Amino acid sequence: MRNICMFDYDVIIIGGGPAGLTAGIYLARGRYRALLLEKDLFGGQLKNIEWIENYPGFSEGISGPELASEMINQARRFGVQMEQGEVVGIESFSSTRLVNCADGKGYTCAAVVLAGGSRPKKLGVPGEDIFQNKGVIHCALCDGGQFTDQVVAVCGGGDAGVTEALYLTKLASKVVLVEATPALTASAILKERAFAESKLEVRCNEKVLQIVGDEKVRAIEVTQTITGKKERLQVDGVLVHVGIIPNTDYLDGTIPLDEAGQILVNNRMETAIPSIVAAGDIRQASPWQVAAAVGDGTIAAITVQRFLQAYAVP
Ligand SMILES: Cc1cc2nc3c(=O)[nH]c(=O)nc-3n(C[C@H](O)[C@H](O)[C@H](O)COP(=O)(O)OP(=O)(O)OC[C@H]3O[C@@H](n4cnc5c(N)ncnc54)[C@H](O)[C@@H]3O)c2cc1C
């Protein structure tokens, strides 16, 4: 029988969002030595969400940062070791996994949970890079304050885009929501709120061609997808939410990914490598929701527990 004590940790969790924190809670309660590595803020995307209404258990909703704090405290209470560190690679030596970090540190373990989540996709238009943080933003809660009493364009009519646009209406004088498809793709309740909000102008069938300005954003140029007609809209800022990219760059060549870069898993959240599981936004076909990330983290942890039981010293 193999012995997990020969590793630095029984399991290493990469990513401190809802998926990683949930996996950590389960594994620490199973008395496994769990290290959770986070490159940025513990809590993941929750830290940037003003209010979450569809996570069960909170009848009036809960603020993202508050939900994040509760999950972080719960993980700490059960003994998850949480450290700052950006993982840049995973090596496999027989039954050992070596997790390498950007600061040069490396940790060995028997199992790995990949829970690195996602980041916003770019629009891919001229001006987007030049005006990054000079009017182009990706998070209303973090950066929206600069647009108080100004005009902001939000690109993307999905759940995240509409949520961000509605938040910005509390600050900005006007919010223009630009969506390339014929209708908003957000859930019905968000669409109802968007159309009821007098400060929000919804423009479907329109694509942003470029972001223009001088030392800061001054306007966006849009084109109608049906007629091809172009128009310049005066705005002071642009928030981009046109989809997400999984944080799997460092895994390319380590485990199979799909064409979008998402990790292929089976229904136990196992990847092609035994003892490496994935959970949350990072895996193929994720619905990109907190409740789903928490569910994935639970499944991944149970799979890891079963795997680690094979190592237990009698
Ligand atoms: C504006 C907005 C509003 C949203 N609103 C809702 C909502 O109302 N309801 C809902 O259910 N969902 C909502 N979501 C989606 C929800 O936030 C995500 O589905 C959820 O956070 C995914 O959890 P996760 O743990 O998979 O990933 P994340 O929350 O993305 O966490 C992953 C963590 O991993 C870290 N990480 C990444 N790579 C590495 C690495 N190499 N090394 C170390 N750490 C790494 C990241 O820094 C991050 O902290 C919203 C998202 C946005 C952006």
The ligand as a MOL file (V3000), in Angstrom:
LIG
                    3D

  0  0  0     0  0            999 V3000
M  V30 BEGIN CTAB
M  V30 COUNTS 53 58 0 0 0
M  V30 BEGIN ATOM
M  V30 1 C -20.1470 40.2280 -13.5220 0
M  V30 2 C -20.4500 38.8090 -13.1740 0
M  V30 3 C -21.6680 38.5180 -12.5900 0
M  V30 4 C -21.9790 37.1850 -12.2780 0
M  V30 5 N -23.1750 36.9510 -11.6820 0
M  V30 6 C -23.4900 35.6750 -11.3230 0
M  V30 7 C -24.7190 35.4050 -10.6470 0
M  V30 8 O -25.5200 36.3130 -10.3730 0
M  V30 9 N -24.9710 34.1140 -10.3270 0
M  V30 10 C -24.1180 33.0850 -10.6140 0
M  V30 11 O -24.4120 31.9430 -10.2820 0
M  V30 12 N -22.9400 33.3180 -11.2370 0
M  V30 13 C -22.6070 34.5910 -11.6010 0
M  V30 14 N -21.4110 34.8330 -12.2400 0
M  V30 15 C -20.5280 33.6830 -12.5800 0
M  V30 16 C -19.7610 33.1280 -11.3800 0
M  V30 17 O -19.0660 34.1870 -10.7450 0
M  V30 18 C -18.7750 32.0520 -11.8190 0
M  V30 19 O -19.4570 31.0350 -12.5230 0
M  V30 20 C -18.0630 31.4050 -10.6170 0
M  V30 21 O -17.3550 32.3770 -9.8710 0
M  V30 22 C -17.0870 30.3190 -11.0740 0
M  V30 23 O -16.3940 29.8210 -9.9670 0
M  V30 24 P -14.9740 29.1050 -10.1290 0
M  V30 25 O -14.5310 28.7340 -8.7670 0
M  V30 26 O -15.0700 28.0510 -11.1570 0
M  V30 27 O -14.0080 30.1940 -10.7600 0
M  V30 28 P -13.5990 31.6740 -10.3250 0
M  V30 29 O -14.6370 32.3330 -9.5080 0
M  V30 30 O -13.1720 32.3090 -11.6010 0
M  V30 31 O -12.3140 31.4330 -9.3900 0
M  V30 32 C -11.1280 30.9120 -9.9300 0
M  V30 33 C -9.9440 31.4190 -9.1440 0
M  V30 34 O -8.7540 30.7490 -9.6030 0
M  V30 35 C -7.6770 31.6640 -9.6150 0
M  V30 36 N -6.6490 31.1760 -10.5560 0
M  V30 37 C -6.7490 31.0990 -11.9060 0
M  V30 38 N -5.6090 30.5950 -12.4350 0
M  V30 39 C -4.7630 30.3600 -11.3820 0
M  V30 40 C -3.4300 29.8640 -11.2960 0
M  V30 41 N -2.7290 29.5080 -12.3870 0
M  V30 42 N -2.8640 29.7610 -10.0840 0
M  V30 43 C -3.5600 30.1290 -8.9510 0
M  V30 44 N -4.8180 30.6200 -9.0030 0
M  V30 45 C -5.4210 30.7320 -10.1980 0
M  V30 46 C -8.3300 32.9670 -10.0630 0
M  V30 47 O -7.5400 34.0810 -9.6510 0
M  V30 48 C -9.6900 32.9160 -9.3360 0
M  V30 49 O -9.6350 33.5390 -8.0640 0
M  V30 50 C -21.0650 36.1440 -12.5460 0
M  V30 51 C -19.8180 36.4580 -13.1200 0
M  V30 52 C -19.5140 37.7730 -13.4320 0
M  V30 53 C -18.1670 38.0880 -14.0180 0
M  V30 END ATOM
M  V30 BEGIN BOND
M  V30 1 1 1 2
M  V30 2 1 2 3
M  V30 3 2 2 52
M  V30 4 2 3 4
M  V30 5 1 4 5
M  V30 6 1 4 50
M  V30 7 2 5 6
M  V30 8 1 6 7
M  V30 9 1 6 13
M  V30 10 2 7 8
M  V30 11 1 7 9
M  V30 12 1 9 10
M  V30 13 2 10 11
M  V30 14 1 10 12
M  V30 15 2 12 13
M  V30 16 1 13 14
M  V30 17 1 14 15
M  V30 18 1 14 50
M  V30 19 1 15 16
M  V30 20 1 16 17
M  V30 21 1 16 18
M  V30 22 1 18 19
M  V30 23 1 18 20
M  V30 24 1 20 21
M  V30 25 1 20 22
M  V30 26 1 22 23
M  V30 27 1 23 24
M  V30 28 2 24 25
M  V30 29 1 24 26
M  V30 30 1 24 27
M  V30 31 1 27 28
M  V30 32 2 28 29
M  V30 33 1 28 30
M  V30 34 1 28 31
M  V30 35 1 31 32
M  V30 36 1 32 33
M  V30 37 1 33 34
M  V30 38 1 33 48
M  V30 39 1 34 35
M  V30 40 1 35 36
M  V30 41 1 35 46
M  V30 42 1 36 37
M  V30 43 1 36 45
M  V30 44 2 37 38
M  V30 45 1 38 39
M  V30 46 1 39 40
M  V30 47 2 39 45
M  V30 48 1 40 41
M  V30 49 2 40 42
M  V30 50 1 42 43
M  V30 51 2 43 44
M  V30 52 1 44 45
M  V30 53 1 46 47
M  V30 54 1 46 48
M  V30 55 1 48 49
M  V30 56 2 50 51
M  V30 57 1 51 52
M  V30 58 1 52 53
M  V30 END BOND
M  V30 END CTAB
M  END
